[in-house]
Amino acid sequence: MSIEWVNRAVDDLRAWGRAHGLDVDVDEVRLLCDYASDYLDVNELGDFTPVAFEELLLNIYPRKVIAPPESASETVAAARTLVDFLLATEEIGGKMAVRMRVVLDRIEPEMPVALADTSRFGMAKSLFSAMGADSLEQGDVSLSAVEEPVSEACDCPGCSPLPPVRLAPRETLAESVLRVPLVTDVRRLVQWMLAGGRTPTLKGRLRVRDAAEATAQLAVADPALLWNLAVYTGLVEVEGAAIFDGEDFDPLGTWAAVVEFVVEKETGGAVTGDSSLDEELYGLCDMLYRLQAPVPIPLVTEYLEEIGLTEDGEIDVQDVVRRLAYCGLAEPGDEVLELTPLALWGLREFYADLGIEAPEAADLTVADASELIEGLLSGIPTEMAEADIEGWLENRTPAEAATELLGAASGAPSIARGIAVTIVDRLGPDAEAAVRAYLEEAELRPHAIHWLSARGLAAPALTQEEVLWMSVDMLALAMPAAEDDPETFAENMSASGPSAHVIEEMWRVDHPDVVDVLELLGRSLEDQNTAKAARKAAFKARSRAIG
């Protein structure tokens, strides 16, 4: 996926919408562009065609996107907005726009039917429908949801294990420190004090007169904060009333001290503009560190309300973002709050100093297939996992990727096999020979048949036993997320799960997880008759195992 052009397109679309007073569903348009880029060779906005919209909404969305049929109208509406934007920016002409709108008018009544047709579901959608869309959005395609808390006494999110983080190269980070406005202003203030022969108070604080002059001459907002940082980081040394230039400037060492200061020390509102939020800055940064994804400003506001910091918009969160961007902690922007690579590095150093395990995520693009699967199961965030998968696939031909992944899946637990086959599901017909080679392996044969059939390639018919086996295999992958969020699992099973007559026959399947799967269904299904069928089947499966 070409993330760069999609990001540019979405930014331009957002600006266009604002300029014309339009409420643009940016997230839905981004999804359209992402999938068009991934599967249709759309590498820029001008590559969209009527045929691309038809393939995208009637074939790719039903295979890939977990969404209820009633959401189709929102997707089509976003597509129409995209057409308007393409026309307004002259990416397409008037005749092309008319053809696109005609196609979208025809698609609109067909798309809900396509989304509800379970026979169209791709392998990944089948798996994740059972797991639950919420868990997928949170990056929980892993075993992290069922990891034990740090201690039996506390299972709050802030005390759970930290997720692995991907760090930028040290050289890049060190260069970035030099561009942080806060650090730049601290160094300027130190040189200004030294050059002017100025001295602090006997307690080492900035004099009121010097603070006023620094504000005027250096155009800095809070010279007292800058001075305290200079002393804390060692950029200046204070001996009595005398000051000396600190030791050789170490960008990363200084930055680690900056992060520790702003999240740990009393700053009285000088960092965020609100003293109560300054006191809770560690908690906010910790949440963002764990999510490793942009958080919309309204959700940040809700978070602050939930922890009792604000009511009725008392804190201007957009101003907070701007202040944190000045400090080098947040990416600049008016709509989301996201940590910078420097902030991730600095917080990880801070965690390490506190004795908290803060793992670093390995680069999975250069891993072998088994290492890739293991890394994806380690709990890395969705965006990072997606980038790793894309990079890993780019380094191999489709045939090589399929051979490696299915080879790693052979004999592996269902959770690892599920990850492997969902990645193989991204591959096109060029991987046919490699996938077909696994028709002789009992555990992979049903998945291989499904893959071939979904692409219109010649394939054996699935036997009833193979259909049952694959159903159990998929549900086994869903078990960790289901145990963590049984309500969501039950809702998804009601919408797209196996029917009662299929569940009744599952006990016959020779699958190591069949008993656990049936017991899960027996506990989770909302329909009492189907749940009862699952419990009966579980009893038969246990009896069969004993016999």
Secondary structure, DSSP 8 states (H G I E B T S, - for coil): --HHHHHHHHHHHHHHHHHTT----HHHHHHHHHHHHHHS---SGGG--HHHHHHIIIIIHHHH----GGGHHHHHHHHHHHHHHHHHTTSS-HHHHHHHHHHHHHHHHHHHHHHH-GGG--HHHHHHHHH-HHHHHTT--SSGGG---SBTTB--GGGS----B----HHHHHHHHTT-HHHHHHHHHHHHHHHTT----TTS---HHHHHHHHHHH--S-HHHHHHHHHHHTSEEEETTEEEE-SS--HHHHHHHHHHHHHHS--TTTTTS-HHHHHTHHHHHHHHHHH-S-EEHHHHHHHHHHTTS-STT-S-HHHHHHHHHHTTSB---SSEE-B-HHHHHHHHHHHHHTT----B---GGGS-HHHHHHHHTTT--HHHHHHHHHHHHHTS-HHHHHHHHHHHHTT--HHHHHHHHHHHTT--GGGHHHHHGGGGSTTTHHHHHHHHHHTT-------HHHHHHHHHHHHHHHHHHHHH-HHHHHHHHHHHS--HHHHHHGGG---TTHHHHHHHHHHH-SSHHHHHHHHHHHHHHHHHHH-
